[in-house]
Every structure is written in C-alpha cells, then in structure tokens.
Amino acid sequence: MNSTEACIALNMLPTIGPVRLRKLLQLFETPERILSASANALRRVDGVGPDVAEQITNWESIVDLGGELQRIREFGAEVITAESATYPKQLREIHAPPIVLYVWGELIERDQHAIGVIGSRRTTHYGTESAKKLSYQLAYAGLTIVSGLARGIDTAAHQGALAAKGRTVAVIGSGLLHLYPPENAALAEKIRSGNGAVVSEFSMEVQPDRQTFPMRNRIISGWSHGILVVEAGLNSGALITASQALEQGRSVYAVPGHINAPSAQGSNRLIQQGAKLVMEANDILDDLNLLLPEARPSLDAAVRPLPTLTADERRVYDAIEASETSIDDIASKSDLPSGSVSSTLLRLELKRLVKQLPGKYFVKLG
C-alpha cells in the first residue's frame, strides 16, 4: 500500500476527517503508519477515543479499498493528496483541506490561479448572461473558473469558461459515479475532455445530500483567490460559500442586481456589507493583480514576448502610440472598421496588453 491508497482508505472511514487526520499525522507521520497502528497508540492522539481507534484498527472490515481502486481505474479518474504537485496550493491553507481529491480530467499548474463563480440554482436571464460573460472574460484572461456544476449560475460559469477556450474546474458534492445534476453529464464530459477537471473529495459511490454540498462549497472558496457571487437570494447556499471565503481570507465580489428582484437580494446585501461590486472582469483582475506571466503589466514589455495575437489584434496593438491614443486614431492607423477595432481592443484588454482611459483613449501596458 502506498501513501495515496492509505489516504483513500482513511478518507472512506466515517469518523476520520481532515482535522483529525492532521493530528494523527503529527504522531504517526505517514498515513500508512496510521492504518497499521495499535488501538493503544492511536488513543494517545487528542480527539481519538476508543470508537475512532477501533474503527481505524478494523479499517479493512469497513473499507473495500480494492473495490474503490478498481472503480477509480474503470472510471478513468485519479486521486491526489496534499503531497501531490497538482493539489491546489491555496486549498492546503484552509482549516480542513480535503484528505484526497478525486480528479476526472487533468489539473495543471495554471489551475492554481483560480476564481470561484457561484450563485443561485434558480436564476434569471440577467444572472445567467452575467455569469457567462464574466466567466468568459476571466477565463480568457487566464484565470481558471471554479464552480460547482449545479443548475443555474454554476452551469453558466462553466459554459462561459468553455466558450472562451479557457480552463474550468467543477467541484461536486458527490462521488464521481453520481454526477449531480444528471442533466449536466454532457457538460462534465466536456470539462474533463481537455478543458479542466471534475473534482470531488468523496469516494466514488457517495450520493449527494445536504451535508455534502456545504463540504463541497469550502473547497470552491478554498481553491480560489476570490469568490464572485453573480446572483443569490437571501437563503442561497452561495452566501454560505461567500462566508466561508471570508473566513479563509479570500476576496468576495458580487454582481449588482435589480433591487426588487428576490434572486438578487442576497448578492446586493453582500455589496452593502463590503463585497466589491463587479461590472466587468477588470474589476476583479485589477483587484487581485493575479495575472499570467506573459500578461503581467509590471514586466518590461521590451523584453517579454507578446502572447500570440491574431492579425487584427497585431494591427490594433501596433496602432497604439507610446502615449495615450484615441480610438479614432487607432481605427485610422489600423485601417479597420470601428466595430472591429472596438471588439479587438476588448480582447487586448482581456489579455492585459492595453488599458482603456476616460474619453475612449487607450495605452499599452508595460
């Protein structure tokens, strides 16, 4: 048995959570040694009573580790622990980091830079379109969109990231064999097929229930540098996630909604209580100052290579002078239609290559 397999077994024991495991590791150092320890030795750990010690010593009669490993292989998933390189750095810092993460798809280094996008399951057209637009812009700028695969805002967030050909991670409140909601199975398949991953801390056969979703929410907030609440009523679970984000030291952002819309009362209240109001992706990007290396404005533009640009993007970028340049001058110099110039400038802004100033003037970042 290796360390990851031991963690899988410990994660499947009902009385072993992340906090208790941390205490056990302080004494036994490795998960394998925990599983092989005697009941007397286990009881020396604070918070481990006779019942917990007995469960650990009898783990083979409680956990079907061989069957679980087979289910993981057949499903095409992998399991990572806090010792794995792809385990999110931010997530290691929270009070109760998951013992394991079941990953269906692939996590890459870029996924360490993430923003959570959450909201109500019952949403309005305004909320859905806002979630898609902002997630598109944030993913286009290089952030990974983390959400929960739920109906409503979560679904729109994943779709926006995919439309931008960006990265997205779906953290679910069930085992991978019970994707929820079932109508998002095709979306989950698309995410894991080269665009990100579907992730769970639960063993393969765990069914979703009222306890698993709050547990899932702490992972979304813990993974992310900040949480964006797009639309949420006063009783929305998204508000719980926002509260967890604050406890974890994360930033909280919210999209304003109609003051008479029940679906926006919770998100509007967050703004009233100090969450940053968001109208475009730059409101978050400027606040986090968390940019990909090739788009970091503090780097010297003379020595850093530009990201890949389309022909129109190159023409518009070259048309911007060293000083402030009006959009009319950019259109004239690039010899492109004004509508094409406007859309191209937006793409360059999202790539963090230019910045718009008051009066429709633009400057290069660098």
For each residue, the residues with C-beta under 8 A, 3 or more apart:
1: 5 6 9 32 35 65
2: 5 6 32
3: 6 7 30 31 32 81 83
4: 7 8 79 80 81 84 100
5: 1 2 8 9 65 69
6: 1 2 3 9 10 30 31 32 34 35
7: 3 4 10 11 31 79 81 99 100
8: 4 5 11 12 65 68 69 79 100 203
9: 1 5 6 12 13 31 35 59 63 65
10: 6 7 13 16 21 31 34 35 56 59 99
11: 7 8 16 98 99 100 201 203
12: 8 9 62 63 65 68 203
13: 9 10 16 55 56 59 62 63
14: 55
15: 20 51 52 55
16: 10 11 13 20 21 24 52 55 56 99
17: 20 21 96 99
18: 21 22 96 97 98 99
19: 22 23 47 95 96
20: 15 16 17 23 24 47 48 52
21: 10 16 17 18 24 25 31 34 99
22: 18 19 25 26
23: 19 20 26 27 45 46 47 48
24: 16 20 21 27 28 34 42 45 48
25: 21 22 28 29 30 31 34
26: 22 23 45
27: 23 24 41 44 45
28: 24 25 33 34 37 41
29: 25 33
30: 3 6 25 33 34
31: 3 6 7 9 10 21 25 34 35
32: 1 2 3 6 35 36
33: 28 29 30 36 37
34: 6 10 21 24 25 28 30 31 37 42 56
35: 1 6 9 10 31 32 56 59
36: 32 33
37: 28 33 34 41 42 56 57
38: 41 42 57
39: 42 43 50 53 54 56 57
40: 43 44 53
41: 27 28 37 38 44
42: 24 34 37 38 39 45 48 52 53 56 57
43: 39 40 48 49 50 53
44: 27 40 41 48
45: 23 24 26 27 42 48
46: 23
47: 19 20 23 52
48: 20 23 24 42 43 44 45 52 53 56
49: 43 52 53
50: 39 43 53 54
51: 15 54 55
52: 15 16 20 42 47 48 49 55 56
53: 39 40 42 43 48 49 50 56 57
54: 39 50 51 57 58
55: 13 14 15 16 51 52 58 59 62
56: 10 13 16 34 35 37 39 42 48 52 53 59
57: 37 38 39 42 53 54
58: 54 55 61 62
59: 9 10 13 35 55 56 62 63
60: 63 65
61: 58
62: 12 13 55 58 59
63: 9 12 13 59 60 68
64: 67 68
65: 1 5 8 9 12 60 68 69
66: 69 70
67: 64 70 71
68: 8 12 63 64 65 71 72 203 204
69: 5 8 65 66 72 73
70: 66 67 73 74
71: 67 68 74 75 177 204 205
72: 68 69 75 77 78 79 102 204
73: 69 70 76
74: 70 71
75: 71 72 104 176 177 204
76: 73 104
77: 72 102 103 104 176 204
78: 72 102 103
79: 4 7 8 72 100 101 102 103
80: 4 84 86 87 100 101 103 107
81: 3 4 7 84 87 99 100 101
82: 87 92 97 99
83: 3 87
84: 4 80 81 87
85:
86: 80 103 107 108 109 111
87: 80 81 82 83 84 91 92 101
88: 91 92 107 111 112 114 222 223
89: 92 93 112
90: 93 94 112 114 222 223 224 225
91: 87 88 94 97 98 219 222 223
92: 82 87 88 89 97
93: 89 90 97 222 248
94: 90 91 97 218 222 248
95: 19 247 248
96: 17 18 19 218
97: 18 82 91 92 93 94 222
98: 11 18 91 101 201 219
99: 7 10 11 16 17 18 21 81 82 201
100: 4 7 8 11 79 80 81 201
101: 79 80 81 87 98 199 200 201
102: 72 77 78 79 175 176 199 200 201 202 203 204
103: 77 78 79 80 86 106 107 197 198 199
104: 75 76 77 176 188 192 197 198 199
105: 191 192 193 194 195 196 197 198
106: 103 192 194 196 197
107: 80 86 88 103 111 169 196 197 199
108: 86 111 167
109: 86 112
110: 113 142 144 167 292
111: 86 88 107 108 114 144 167 169 196 197
112: 88 89 90 109
113: 110 142 143 144 225 290 292
114: 88 90 111 143 144 145 146 169 223 224 225
115: 138 143 144 145 146 224 225 226 227 228 284 288
116: 145 146 147 220 221 223 224 226 227 228 241 245
117: 131 134 135 138 145 146 147 153 154 157 227 228 230
118: 147 148 153 154 157 217 220 227 228 229 230 232 238 241 242
119: 123 127 131 152 153 154 229 230 231 232 236 238 267
120: 123 127 152 153 231 232 233 236 238 263 266
121: 150 151 152 153 154
122: 151 152 233 263
123: 119 120 127 128 131 152 153 156 230 231 263
124: 127 128 231 261 263
125: 128 129
126: 129 130 231 257 258
127: 119 120 123 124 130 131 152 153 156 230 231 255 257 263 264
128: 123 124 125 131 132 152 153 156
129: 125 126 132 133 156
130: 126 127 133 134 230 231 255
131: 117 119 123 127 128 134 135 153 156 157 160 230 231
132: 128 129 135 136 156 157 159 160 163
133: 129 130 136 137 160
134: 117 130 131 137 138 160 228 230 255 278 280 281 284
135: 117 131 132 138 139 145 156 157 158 159 160 161 164 168
136: 132 133 139 140 160 161 163 164 166
137: 133 134 140 141 164 280 281 350
138: 115 117 134 135 141 143 145 161 166 281 284 285
139: 135 136 142 143 144 145 160 161 164 165 166 167 168
140: 136 137 164 166 281 347 350 351
141: 137 138 281 285 291 292 295 350 351 352
142: 110 113 139 166 291 292 295
143: 113 114 115 138 139 166 285 290
144: 110 111 113 114 115 139 161 166 167 168 169 196
145: 114 115 116 117 135 138 139 157 158 160 161 166 167 168 169
146: 114 115 116 117 168 169 171 220 223 224
147: 116 117 118 150 153 154 157 158 168 169 170 171 220
148: 118 154 170 171 172 173 213 216 217 220
149: 154 155 158 170 171 172 179 180 181 184 187 188 198
150: 121 147 153 154 155 180 181
151: 121 122 154 155 181 183 184
152: 119 120 121 122 123 127 128 155 156 231
153: 117 118 119 120 121 123 127 128 131 147 150 156 157 230 231 232 238
154: 117 118 119 121 147 148 149 150 151 157 158 170
155: 149 150 151 152 158 159 184 187
156: 123 127 128 129 131 132 135 152 153 159 160 230
157: 117 118 131 132 135 145 147 153 154 160 161 168 230
158: 135 145 147 149 154 155 161 162 168 170 187 191
159: 132 135 155 156 162 163 187
160: 131 132 133 134 135 136 139 145 156 157 163 164
161: 135 136 138 139 144 145 157 158 164 166 167 168 195 196
162: 158 159 165 166 168 190 191 195
163: 132 136 159 160
164: 135 136 137 139 140 160 161
165: 139 162 195
166: 136 138 139 140 142 143 144 145 161 162 195
167: 108 110 111 139 144 145 161 195 196
168: 135 139 144 145 146 147 157 158 161 162 191 195 196
169: 107 111 114 144 145 146 147 191 196 197 198 199 223
170: 147 148 149 154 158 187 188 191 196 197 198 199
171: 146 147 148 149 199 200 216 219 220 223
172: 148 149 176 179 180 198 199 200 208 216
173: 148 180 200 202 208 212 213 215 216
174: 178 179 180 200 202 206 207 208 212
175: 102 178 200 202 203 204 205 206 207
176: 75 77 102 104 172 179 198 200 204
177: 71 75 204 205
178: 174 175 205 206 207 208
179: 149 172 174 176 182 184 185 188 198
180: 149 150 172 173 174 184 208
181: 149 150 151 184
182: 179 185
183: 151
184: 149 151 155 179 180 181 187 188
185: 179 182 188 189
186: 189 190
187: 149 155 158 159 170 184 190 191
188: 104 149 170 179 184 185 191 192 198
189: 185 186 192 193
190: 162 186 187 193 195
191: 105 158 162 168 169 170 187 188 195 196 197 198
192: 104 105 106 188 189 195 196 197 198
193: 105 189 190
194: 105 106
195: 105 161 162 165 166 167 168 190 191 192
196: 105 106 107 111 144 161 167 168 169 170 191 192
197: 103 104 105 106 107 111 169 170 191 192
198: 103 104 105 149 169 170 172 176 179 188 191 192
199: 101 102 103 104 107 169 170 171 172 219
200: 101 102 171 172 173 174 175 176 206 216
201: 11 98 99 100 101 102 215 216 219
202: 102 173 174 175 206 212
203: 8 11 12 68 102 175 206
204: 68 71 72 75 77 102 175 176 177
205: 71 175 177 178
206: 174 175 178 200 202 203 212
207: 174 175 178
208: 172 173 174 178 180 212 213
209: 212 213
210: 213 214
211: 214 215
212: 173 174 202 206 208 209 215 216
213: 148 173 208 209 210 216 217 237
214: 210 211 217 218 237 240
215: 173 201 211 212 218 219
216: 148 171 172 173 200 201 212 213 219 220
217: 118 148 213 214 220 221 237 240 241 244
218: 94 96 214 215 221 222 241 244 248
219: 91 98 171 199 201 215 216 222 223
220: 116 118 146 147 148 171 216 217 223 224 227 241
221: 116 217 218 224 227 241 242 244 245 248 250
222: 88 90 91 93 94 97 218 219 244 248 250
223: 88 90 91 114 116 146 169 171 219 220
224: 90 114 115 116 146 220 221 227 245 250
225: 90 113 114 115 250 251 288 290
226: 115 116 245 250 251 252 253 284 287 288
227: 115 116 117 118 220 221 224 241 242 245 250 251 252 253
228: 115 116 117 118 134 253 254 255 278 284
229: 118 119 232 238 239 241 242 252 253 254 255 266 267 270 275
230: 117 118 119 123 127 130 131 134 153 156 157 254 255 267
231: 119 120 123 124 126 127 130 131 152 153 255 257 263 264 267
232: 118 119 120 153 229 236 238 239 263 264 266 267 270
233: 120 122 236 262 263 264 265 266
234: 239 262 265 266 269
235: 239 266
236: 119 120 232 233 239 266
237: 213 214 217 240 241
238: 118 119 120 153 229 232 241 242 266 267
239: 229 232 234 235 236 242 243 266 270
240: 214 217 237 243 244
241: 116 118 217 218 220 221 227 229 237 238 244 245
242: 118 221 227 229 238 239 245 246 252 254 270 275
243: 239 240 246 247
244: 217 218 221 222 240 241 247 248
245: 116 221 224 226 227 241 242 248 250 251 252
246: 242 243 249 250 252
247: 95 243 244
248: 93 94 95 218 221 222 244 245
249: 246
250: 221 222 224 225 226 227 245 246
251: 225 226 227 245 276 287 288
252: 226 227 229 242 245 246 270 274 275 276
253: 226 227 228 229 275 276 277 278 283 284 287
254: 228 229 230 242 267 268 270 271 275 276 277 278
255: 127 130 134 228 229 230 231 267 277 278 279
256: 264 267 268 271 277 279
257: 126 127 231 261 263 264 265 267 268
258: 126 261 264
259: 264 268
260:
261: 124 257 258 264 265
262: 233 234 265
263: 120 122 123 124 127 231 232 233 257
264: 127 231 232 233 256 257 258 259 261 267 268
265: 233 234 257 261 262 268 269
266: 120 229 232 233 234 235 236 238 239 269 270
267: 119 229 230 231 232 238 254 255 256 257 264 270 271
268: 254 256 257 259 264 265 271 272
269: 234 265 266 272 273
270: 229 232 239 242 252 254 266 267 273 274 275
271: 254 256 267 268 274 275 276 277
272: 268 269
273: 269 270
274: 252 270 271
275: 229 242 252 253 254 270 271
276: 251 252 253 254 271 283 284 287
277: 253 254 255 256 271 283
278: 134 228 253 254 255 283 284
279: 255 256 283
280: 134 137 283
281: 134 137 138 140 141 284 285 350
282: 285 286 349
283: 253 276 277 278 279 280 286 287
284: 115 134 138 226 228 253 276 278 281 287 288
285: 138 141 143 281 282 288 289 290 291 352
286: 282 283 289
287: 226 251 253 276 283 284
288: 115 225 226 251 284 285
289: 285 286
290: 113 143 225 285
291: 141 142 285 295 296 297 352
292: 110 113 141 142 295 296
293: 296 299
294: 304 305 306 307
295: 141 142 291 292 307 351 352 353
296: 291 292 293 299 352
297: 291 352 365 366
298:
299: 293 296 303 304 366
300: 303 304 366
301: 304 364 365 366
302: 366
303: 299 300
304: 294 299 300 301
305: 294
306: 294 309 317 353
307: 294 295 351 353
308:
309: 306 313 314 317
310: 313 314
311: 314 315
312: 315 316 334 336 340 344
313: 309 310 316 317 344 347 348
314: 309 310 311 317 318
315: 311 312 318 319 334 335 336
316: 312 313 319 320 330 334 336 341 344 345 348
317: 306 309 313 314 320 348 353 354 364
318: 314 315 334
319: 315 316 325 329 330 333 334
320: 316 317 325 330 354 362 363 364
321: 324 325 329
322: 364
323: 363
324: 321 357 361 362 363
325: 319 320 321 329 330 361 362 363
326: 329 330 359 360 361 362
327: 330 331 338 341 342 345 360 361 362
328: 331 332
329: 319 321 325 326 332 333
330: 316 319 320 325 326 327 333 334 341 345 362
331: 327 328 334 336 337 338 341
332: 328 329 335
333: 319 329 330
334: 312 315 316 318 319 330 331 341
335: 315 332
336: 312 315 316 331 340 341 344
337: 331 340 341
338: 327 331 341 342
339: 342 343
340: 312 336 337 343 344
341: 316 327 330 331 334 336 337 338 344 345
342: 327 338 339 345 346
343: 339 340 346 347
344: 312 313 316 336 340 341 347 348
345: 316 327 330 341 342 348 349 354 356 362
346: 342 343 349 350
347: 140 313 343 344 350 351
348: 313 316 317 344 345 351 353 354
349: 282 345 346 352 353 354 355 356
350: 137 140 141 281 346 347
351: 140 141 295 307 347 348
352: 141 285 291 295 296 297 349 365
353: 295 306 307 317 348 349 364 365
354: 317 320 345 348 349 362 363 364 365
355: 349 362 363 365
356: 345 349 360 361 362
357: 324 361 362 363
358: 361
359: 326
360: 326 327 356
361: 324 325 326 327 356 357 358
362: 320 324 325 326 327 330 345 354 355 356 357
363: 320 323 324 325 354 355 357
364: 301 317 320 322 353 354
365: 297 301 352 353 354 355
366: 297 299 300 301 302
